[in-house]
Amino acid sequence: SDKGLVELSEGDSFYVSELKEDLAINAIENTRLLYVANSGVFEGIVDFHENLSELMKMVDAKDSYTYRHSINVMNYSLAILRKLNPGSSAFNDLTTASMFHDVGKIYIPIDVLNKPGAFTDQEYKLMTKHPIYSARLIAPKFGNKIATIAAEHHERLDGSGYPNGLKGDEICFESRIIAVADSFDAMTSLRTYKTSVKTPIAAAEELLSMSDKYDSDIAQALLELVLAEDLPIIMT
C-alpha cells in the first residue's frame, strides 16, 4: 500500500531476505506465527523466549498483580504506538521494555508492594529503586537500549519523577508511552487495598490534563483509543 503496510489474512505466507532495517509485524488479534530461519537465528530465538519465560515466572511468583499489570501495560503501550505511528520500528523494543518494566519489583518486599497506606520515607525510597533493578535485570538479556526504556518509565516531564529526575526530551519516547500506559492501568485496576477505580475515560482525561507530567500527544492517543473502544481487553 502507499504506507508500505501489507495486511495478511489467516493462512497467508510471506518471505523477506537481505533486510537492511527492522520489519514490524503487528497482530490485530491473538496470532500464531510459524517462523522459519537459519539455525543461528533459530537458536537466538529459542534463547530469547527462554529468557522471557524465566523473567515472567519470577514476576508472577513474586506478585500476580504485577504480572497482570505488565501484560496490560504492554498491550496499552503497543496500541498507543500503533495509533501514533503504525509504521514505527520501535515495536520490538517497546514490547520487551513494557512487558518487563516492573520486573525489578521482585526485589521489593511484598508487604511494601501491597501496602494500603502511604509509604514511609524509607519505603518510598525503596520503591523508587525498582526501575533501576528492572534495568539491571533486562540489560544482560536484552541490551542497554531496552533497559534504559524500562528504567525511565517513572520519569515525568517536569522532573518530578524517579529514579533520576529527568525532564522533557531527556526521557526517551518509548518510556513516555509506558508512563502513560502504566499510570492508566494503575488508575483503572482494582487492588486489594483500593476501594474504587476510575473509569477508562476519566483516567485518560486526567492523564491528558497533566501535560506537565505526561506527553500530551501520547495521552491524547490513549483518550482517542478509549473513546473508540479500541483498547485491548485487560487482564483482571
C-alpha positions in Angstrom: 0.0 0.0 0.0 1.0 3.7 -0.1 2.0 3.5 3.6 4.2 0.4 3.0 1.8 -1.8 5.0 0.6 -5.2 3.9 -2.4 -6.9 5.5 -2.3 -10.6 5.8 -5.2 -13.0 6.5 -5.3 -16.5 8.0 -3.2 -18.9 6.1 -1.2 -16.3 4.2 2.5 -16.5 4.0 5.4 -14.2 3.1 9.1 -14.1 2.9 11.8 -11.5 3.2 15.6 -11.5 2.6 18.6 -9.3 3.0 16.8 -6.9 5.4 18.5 -3.6 6.0 16.2 -2.4 8.7 13.7 -3.8 11.2 10.5 -5.4 9.9 7.5 -4.6 12.1 4.7 -7.3 12.3 1.6 -6.2 14.1 -1.1 -8.7 15.1 -4.6 -7.3 15.5 -5.8 -10.4 17.3 -4.1 -13.4 19.0 -1.9 -14.8 16.3 0.1 -18.0 15.8 3.1 -17.4 13.6 5.4 -20.1 12.1 8.8 -18.5 11.7 11.5 -20.3 9.7 15.1 -19.1 9.6 18.6 -20.4 9.5 19.9 -22.3 12.5 21.8 -19.4 14.1 18.8 -17.2 14.1 16.6 -20.0 15.4 18.9 -20.7 18.3 18.8 -17.0 19.2 15.0 -17.0 19.2 14.9 -20.1 21.4 17.3 -18.4 23.9 15.2 -15.2 23.7 12.0 -17.0 24.6 13.7 -18.9 27.4 14.8 -15.6 28.9 11.2 -14.3 28.6 9.8 -17.3 30.3 12.4 -17.1 33.1 11.6 -13.4 33.8 7.9 -14.0 33.7 8.0 -16.8 36.2 10.0 -14.6 38.5 7.4 -11.8 38.3 4.4 -14.0 38.7 5.8 -15.8 41.6 6.5 -12.5 43.4 3.2 -10.8 42.8 0.5 -12.0 40.4 -0.9 -8.4 40.2 2.4 -7.1 38.8 2.3 -9.9 36.1 -1.2 -8.9 35.0 -0.3 -5.2 35.2 2.7 -5.8 33.0 0.6 -7.6 30.3 -1.9 -4.7 30.3 0.8 -2.0 30.1 2.4 -3.9 27.2 -0.9 -4.1 25.3 -1.8 -0.4 26.0 1.7 0.7 25.0 1.6 -1.1 21.7 -1.9 0.2 21.0 -0.8 3.8 21.6 2.3 3.4 19.4 0.2 1.8 16.7 -2.2 4.8 16.9 0.6 7.3 16.7 2.9 5.6 14.2 1.8 2.3 12.8 5.0 2.0 10.7 7.3 2.6 13.6 10.4 0.5 14.1 10.1 0.8 17.9 7.6 -2.0 18.4 10.1 -4.7 19.3 11.9 -2.6 21.9 8.6 -1.3 23.3 7.1 -4.8 23.6 10.0 -6.1 25.7 10.5 -2.9 27.8 6.8 -2.5 28.6 6.4 -6.2 29.4 9.4 -6.1 31.9 9.3 -2.5 33.1 8.3 -3.7 36.7 10.4 -6.9 36.9 12.7 -5.2 39.4 9.8 -5.3 41.9 11.0 -8.9 42.7 13.5 -7.2 45.0 10.8 -5.1 46.8 9.2 -6.8 49.9 5.6 -7.9 49.2 4.3 -6.0 52.3 5.7 -2.8 50.7 4.3 -3.6 47.3 0.8 -4.2 48.7 0.8 -1.6 51.5 -2.6 0.0 51.7 -1.5 3.3 53.2 1.1 5.9 52.5 4.8 4.8 52.3 7.3 5.8 54.9 10.3 7.7 53.6 12.3 4.6 53.7 9.6 2.5 51.9 9.2 5.2 49.2 13.0 5.3 48.7 13.0 1.5 48.2 10.1 1.7 45.7 11.9 4.3 43.6 14.7 1.8 43.0 12.6 -0.8 41.2 13.1 0.8 37.7 16.9 0.6 38.4 16.5 -3.1 39.4 14.4 -3.7 36.3 17.1 -2.2 34.1 19.8 -4.3 35.7 17.8 -7.5 35.1 16.9 -6.5 31.5 20.3 -5.3 30.2 22.2 -8.6 30.2 19.3 -10.3 28.4 18.0 -7.6 26.0 20.6 -4.9 25.9 21.1 -1.4 27.2 18.6 0.4 25.0 15.6 -1.7 26.2 16.9 -1.5 29.8 17.0 2.3 29.5 13.4 2.4 28.3 12.3 0.4 31.2 14.4 2.4 33.7 12.7 5.7 32.7 9.1 4.7 32.9 8.5 6.6 36.2 10.3 9.8 35.0 8.0 12.8 34.4 8.3 15.7 32.0 8.6 18.3 34.8 11.4 16.4 36.5 9.3 15.2 39.4 9.7 11.5 38.6 12.3 8.9 39.5 14.9 7.5 39.7 16.9 10.3 38.0 14.5 13.3 37.8 14.8 13.5 34.1 12.9 16.3 32.2 11.2 16.6 28.9 13.1 15.2 25.9 15.7 13.7 28.3 13.1 10.9 28.7 13.0 8.6 25.7 9.8 8.4 23.7 9.1 4.8 24.4 9.4 5.5 28.1 6.9 8.3 27.8 4.5 5.9 26.2 4.9 3.3 29.0 4.5 6.1 31.6 1.0 6.9 30.2 0.1 3.2 29.8 1.4 2.3 33.3 -0.5 5.1 35.1 -3.7 4.4 33.1 -3.7 0.8 34.2 -2.9 1.7 37.8 -5.8 4.1 37.8 -8.3 1.7 36.3 -7.3 -1.5 38.1 -8.6 -2.8 41.4 -6.1 -3.7 44.1 -6.9 -5.3 47.4 -6.2 -2.0 49.2 -8.2 0.2 46.7 -11.9 0.9 47.4 -12.6 2.3 43.9 -11.2 2.8 40.4 -11.5 5.4 37.7 -13.4 4.7 34.5 -11.2 4.4 31.4 -12.5 7.7 30.1 -11.9 9.6 33.4 -8.4 8.1 33.7 -7.4 9.0 30.2 -8.9 12.6 30.5 -7.0 13.1 33.8 -3.7 12.0 32.2 -4.3 14.4 29.3 -4.9 17.2 31.8 -1.5 16.6 33.4 0.6 17.9 30.5 3.3 18.9 32.9 4.0 15.3 33.7 2.8 13.2 30.7 3.3 13.6 27.0 0.1 15.3 25.6 0.3 13.6 22.2 0.6 10.2 23.9 -2.2 10.9 26.4 -4.4 12.2 23.5 -3.8 9.0 21.5 -4.8 7.0 24.6 -8.0 9.0 25.1 -9.0 8.5 21.4 -8.4 4.8 21.8 -10.7 4.7 24.9 -13.4 6.8 23.2 -13.3 4.5 20.1 -13.4 1.4 22.4 -10.3 0.3 20.6 -8.1 -0.8 23.5 -7.1 -4.4 24.1 -9.1 -6.4 26.7 -7.4 -6.0 30.0 -6.3 -8.8 32.4 -8.1 -8.6 35.7 
